[in-house]
Amino acid sequence: MQEDLNKIYMWAEKNIMKFNENKFEQMTCGETNGVDIESYKTTLGTEIENKHKIKDLGVVTSKNLQFREHIDSVVLSCKIKQGNIMRNFTTRKEEPMLKLYKSHIRSKAEYCCVVWSPTYKKDISKIERIQKSFTRRIIGMEDKNYHERLKSLKLYSLERRRERYMIINTWQQLEEQKENLMEFEINERSRHRTIKSTRVKLNRKSKNWSIIYNSPALKMMRLFNAIPGELRDTTGVNVDTFKRKLDKWLSLVPDTPIIDDYKAAAESNSIIHQAAQRRNNNVNQQGDPTKGSLANHIRKR
């Protein structure tokens, strides 16, 4: 790494450029017990400071890659913005309130969410409370619970919006409408288009298992593979057409975020669990009149 830095330093000197070395930061991720951390050096030979967290392009990243500091920063910023809106605008009507929310608060809560999208329930709830709090202030929503407000206002939960965007972004990479940064590969043996599972061996006993399992690439792979085969096979169309098809299907998938005292019918509100629960319910309801439900059929076999 130091050799690469030296090459960059030489390039800058040749192009009559100068780096602001006071802003250089170093961060080491992963297991570091028993490992000597080498400090890299600036052009002057001074050691670059090793930090617990760094901020790059507005996203705060920490050594454990859980983005807790960034989530807390986003929540605080959105609370301040909501306070400003409530003080400076007297209207609480639905249309202007939603416009203010979408342009000033939701956009802030979703910036670069593919990178830091939370996995743990408490972090998901922290973000979700932003929308829960704001929608309660809208006229006519005071006596409705959060799930009812989402339906009345025709809003997705923030968790559903993040996962929806990941699915769309994955489809765009497969369709070469965007650069395939995640290096997704199609499983040719599958009946419908699916993304190959990673060859990385995940050891559940490892401290880093959760970090790897919930990395953007693996999360996007699982989400894309969870949608119906007909949607996955959509090809040769623009992104707006795919969005319409995806939204039509998502309208049938329950969006009931688990937050505070609210519960979901599935294990979580993730599209992965909600879609699987919906499929199981449909199979059990329809069943086979000659063999009974799917569960009974499996037991008989």
matplotlib code that plots the C-alpha trace (Angstrom):
import matplotlib.pyplot as plt

x = [0.0, 2.8, 4.4, 1.0, 0.9, 4.4, 3.4, 0.4, 2.7, 5.0, 2.1, 0.9, 4.3, 4.7, 1.3, 2.1, -0.5, -0.4, -2.4, -3.7, -1.9, -3.7, -6.8, -5.1, -6.8, -6.2, -8.6, -8.2, -11.2, -11.6, -10.0, -6.8, -6.0, -2.3, -1.7, 0.8, -1.0, 1.5, 1.1, 1.4, 3.3, 2.8, 5.2, 7.0, 7.4, 5.0, 2.6, -1.0, -3.3, -5.2, -8.8, -11.8, -14.2, -13.8, -16.2, -16.1, -18.5, -20.9, -21.0, -19.4, -17.7, -16.4, -14.0, -16.8, -18.6, -22.0, -22.4, -24.0, -22.4, -23.7, -27.2, -27.2, -26.0, -28.7, -31.4, -30.2, -30.0, -33.5, -34.9, -33.4, -34.8, -38.3, -38.1, -37.3, -40.2, -42.7, -41.6, -41.5, -44.6, -48.1, -49.8, -50.3, -52.2, -51.2, -49.9, -47.5, -46.4, -45.5, -43.6, -41.6, -40.9, -39.8, -37.6, -36.0, -36.1, -36.5, -33.8, -31.4, -32.4, -31.8, -28.5, -26.1, -28.3, -26.9, -23.6, -24.9, -28.4, -28.9, -29.4, -30.1, -33.7, -32.8, -31.0, -33.8, -36.3, -34.2, -34.4, -38.1, -39.1, -38.2, -41.1, -43.3, -42.9, -43.4, -46.5, -48.2, -48.2, -50.3, -54.0, -56.2, -53.4, -53.5, -55.7, -54.2, -51.3, -48.2, -49.2, -52.5, -50.8, -48.5, -51.6, -53.5, -50.6, -49.5, -46.0, -43.5, -41.8, -38.2, -37.0, -39.1, -37.8, -34.1, -34.7, -36.7, -33.8, -31.3, -33.5, -33.7, -30.0, -29.2, -31.5, -29.8, -26.3, -27.5, -29.0, -25.7, -27.6, -25.1, -21.6, -21.7, -19.7, -20.8, -19.7, -23.1, -23.2, -26.2, -26.9, -27.5, -28.9, -31.9, -35.3, -35.6, -32.8, -31.1, -27.8, -25.1, -24.4, -21.0, -18.2, -17.0, -17.2, -19.1, -18.2, -21.1, -18.7, -16.6, -16.9, -17.1, -19.8, -22.6, -20.5, -19.9, -23.4, -25.0, -22.6, -24.3, -23.5, -24.9, -27.9, -28.7, -28.3, -30.8, -33.3, -33.2, -33.5, -36.5, -38.7, -40.9, -39.1, -41.2, -39.8, -36.2, -36.6, -37.6, -35.1, -34.7, -36.9, -36.1, -35.9, -39.2, -41.0, -39.2, -40.1, -43.8, -43.8, -41.9, -44.3, -47.3, -45.9, -44.8, -48.4, -49.3, -46.5, -47.3, -45.3, -45.6, -42.4, -41.6, -41.1, -41.9, -45.1, -45.8, -45.5, -45.3, -46.9, -43.5, -40.1, -39.3, -40.6, -37.8, -39.1, -37.2, -39.3, -42.6, -42.6, -41.8, -44.6, -47.0, -46.0, -46.5, -49.9, -51.1, -50.0, -51.7, -54.9, -55.1, -53.7, -54.4, -57.9, -56.5, -53.5, -54.3, -52.1, -48.4, -47.5, -49.6, -48.2, -44.6, -45.5, -46.9, -43.8]
y = [0.0, 2.4, 1.7, 2.6, 5.8, 6.7, 6.4, 8.7, 11.2, 11.1, 11.5, 14.6, 16.1, 15.6, 17.2, 20.2, 19.2, 19.0, 16.9, 18.3, 15.9, 17.2, 15.4, 12.0, 9.3, 5.6, 3.0, -0.8, -3.1, -6.6, -8.7, -7.0, -8.9, -10.0, -8.0, -5.2, -2.3, -0.5, 3.2, 4.6, 7.8, 11.1, 12.7, 14.3, 11.0, 11.6, 8.8, 9.0, 8.9, 5.7, 6.4, 4.4, 6.1, 8.2, 10.2, 9.9, 11.5, 12.2, 8.6, 7.8, 4.4, 2.7, -0.2, -2.7, -1.7, -1.5, 2.3, 3.0, 6.4, 7.3, 6.1, 8.2, 11.2, 10.8, 10.5, 13.6, 15.6, 14.5, 15.5, 19.0, 19.3, 18.2, 20.8, 23.5, 22.5, 22.5, 25.9, 27.6, 26.1, 26.4, 24.0, 20.4, 19.4, 16.2, 17.4, 20.2, 18.1, 15.1, 17.4, 18.9, 15.5, 13.9, 16.7, 17.7, 14.7, 11.4, 12.4, 12.9, 9.6, 7.6, 9.2, 6.4, 3.8, 0.9, 1.2, 1.6, 0.0, -1.3, -5.0, -5.0, -4.3, -1.5, 0.4, -0.2, 1.1, 4.3, 5.2, 4.2, 6.4, 9.4, 8.7, 7.5, 10.8, 13.1, 11.3, 11.6, 15.4, 15.3, 16.3, 13.2, 10.9, 11.6, 8.6, 6.1, 3.8, 3.8, 0.9, 2.5, 5.8, 4.1, 2.8, 6.1, 8.2, 5.5, 5.4, 2.6, 2.2, 3.4, -0.2, -1.2, 1.7, 0.8, -2.8, -1.7, 0.5, -2.4, -4.6, -2.0, -1.3, -5.0, -5.3, -2.3, -3.9, -7.2, -5.3, -3.4, -0.1, 0.5, -0.8, -4.2, -3.1, -6.1, -8.5, -10.3, -13.5, -15.3, -18.9, -20.5, -23.8, -22.0, -22.0, -18.2, -15.7, -15.8, -14.5, -17.0, -17.3, -16.2, -18.7, -17.1, -19.6, -18.1, -19.5, -18.6, -18.9, -16.1, -12.6, -11.2, -13.6, -11.0, -8.3, -10.5, -12.0, -8.5, -6.8, -4.9, -7.4, -10.4, -8.5, -7.3, -10.9, -12.3, -9.5, -9.9, -13.7, -13.3, -11.6, -13.6, -15.3, -13.3, -10.1, -11.4, -12.4, -8.9, -7.7, -5.3, -2.6, 0.7, 1.1, 2.9, -0.2, -2.5, -0.1, -0.3, -4.1, -4.3, -1.8, -3.8, -6.9, -5.0, -3.8, -7.4, -7.9, -6.7, -3.7, -3.8, -2.5, -4.0, -0.9, -0.2, -2.2, -2.9, -6.4, -8.1, -11.4, -12.6, -13.0, -9.4, -6.8, -7.5, -8.3, -11.7, -12.8, -11.1, -12.5, -16.0, -15.8, -14.7, -17.6, -20.1, -18.6, -18.8, -22.4, -23.4, -21.6, -23.1, -26.5, -29.6, -31.0, -34.6, -34.3, -31.6, -28.7, -28.4, -29.1, -32.2, -33.4, -33.0, -34.9, -37.8, -38.0]
z = [0.0, 0.8, -2.6, -4.2, -2.2, -3.3, -6.9, -6.3, -4.6, -7.6, -10.0, -8.1, -8.1, -11.9, -12.4, -10.1, -7.6, -3.8, -1.5, 1.8, 4.0, 7.1, 5.9, 5.4, 7.5, 7.9, 9.1, 9.5, 9.2, 10.4, 13.1, 14.4, 17.5, 17.4, 14.2, 14.0, 12.2, 9.9, 9.8, 6.2, 5.6, 3.9, 1.4, 4.3, 6.1, 8.9, 9.9, 8.8, 11.8, 12.3, 13.2, 14.5, 12.0, 8.9, 6.7, 2.9, 0.6, 3.4, 4.7, 8.1, 8.2, 11.3, 11.8, 12.4, 9.2, 11.0, 10.1, 13.5, 13.7, 10.3, 11.1, 14.3, 12.3, 9.7, 12.4, 14.2, 10.9, 9.9, 13.3, 13.0, 9.5, 10.7, 13.5, 11.0, 8.8, 11.6, 12.9, 9.5, 7.8, 9.4, 7.0, 7.9, 4.8, 3.1, -0.3, 0.9, 3.9, 1.7, -0.7, 2.1, 3.6, 0.3, -0.8, 2.6, 4.9, 3.0, 0.5, 3.4, 5.0, 1.8, 0.6, -0.4, 1.4, -0.7, 1.2, 4.8, 4.7, 8.2, 9.1, 12.8, 14.0, 16.3, 13.5, 11.0, 13.7, 14.2, 10.6, 10.3, 13.2, 11.0, 8.7, 11.5, 13.4, 10.4, 9.0, 12.4, 12.0, 8.8, 9.1, 9.2, 10.3, 14.0, 14.9, 12.5, 13.4, 11.4, 9.1, 8.4, 7.6, 5.1, 3.2, 3.4, 2.2, -0.4, 1.0, 1.3, 4.6, 4.4, 4.8, 1.8, -0.3, 0.4, -0.6, -3.7, -4.8, -4.3, -6.6, -9.3, -9.1, -9.4, -12.4, -14.0, -13.5, -15.0, -18.0, -18.4, -17.9, -15.1, -14.5, -12.9, -9.9, -7.8, -10.5, -10.5, -12.5, -13.9, -12.9, -16.3, -14.8, -13.2, -15.0, -14.3, -14.2, -10.8, -9.5, -8.6, -4.9, -3.9, -3.6, -0.4, 2.4, 5.3, 8.7, 11.1, 14.1, 12.7, 14.2, 10.6, 9.4, 9.8, 8.1, 5.0, 4.9, 5.0, 2.6, -0.2, -2.9, -1.0, 0.2, -3.3, -4.6, -2.0, -2.7, -6.5, -6.2, -3.9, -6.5, -8.9, -11.9, -14.4, -12.9, -12.9, -16.5, -17.5, -20.1, -23.0, -21.4, -19.8, -16.0, -15.7, -17.2, -14.7, -11.9, -12.8, -12.9, -9.6, -7.9, -9.2, -7.5, -4.3, -3.9, -3.1, -0.6, 2.9, 4.0, 7.8, 9.4, 12.8, 14.9, 18.6, 19.2, 15.5, 14.3, 10.9, 9.7, 8.6, 10.4, 9.4, 7.0, 4.5, 1.0, 1.4, 4.4, 3.4, -0.1, 1.2, 3.8, 1.1, -1.2, 1.7, 2.5, -1.1, -1.4, 1.8, 0.9, -2.6, -1.8, -3.7, -3.3, -3.8, -1.5, 1.0, 1.9, 1.0, 4.6, 4.8, 1.5, 2.8, 5.9, 3.9, 1.9]

ax = plt.figure().add_subplot(projection="3d")
ax.plot(x, y, z, "-o")
ax.set_aspect("equal")
plt.show()
